[in-house]
């Protein structure tokens, strides 16, 4: 295959653009900021789950507290009723004595129930504090996630515009290369690691870094400038620059 030296150099420039595109793509898919964003976002979701659980727990404790309050109120109203009857002095001495006895038991019961109520109130305070902490932590994480999102999008959009300008250059350059040479290049590029053409520098293929033996070197040097040469090792198109 034949191609002028200028065309071969343009092919090398095209290879550079294609390599740049691969690099940009790789960069976009491995952005450290994107990884960080995912990590912090996950942390935020976990914190929000804890917050939902804490709020549910708070509701349960509040229900428990309401029940405990009702229990105390019931005992208190029985005590008030008994005290009223006692202070009225109505009833037989035996009945009054029974009332006295009941009041003693009720006072004990009231103390027990108030103790339970107090314990629940302490638990409400505890969960309130925990919710407050979780809310603060969530808010801090949310700020962090939003900042990271903005930075990530900035980096991605800058890579996107690089990719776009590189693609534009490629679109302009490709038609200036002979169709059969371009087709060969695309074929080699697709079968390899995205490199279809490589510089031939000194006695080395910069595609696979093979050093040519002197016989091969002499053969290549003897070929006319417009001869399309390929590396014996990696089969890539070799662009002779000297
Ligand atoms: Zn090679």
Boltz pocket constraint, residues with backbone or C-beta under 6 A from the ligand:
constraints:
  - pocket:
      binder: B
      contacts: [[A, 205], [A, 206], [A, 207], [A, 208], [A, 209], [A, 210], [A, 231], [A, 232], [A, 233], [A, 234], [A, 235], [A, 236]]
      max_distance: 6.0
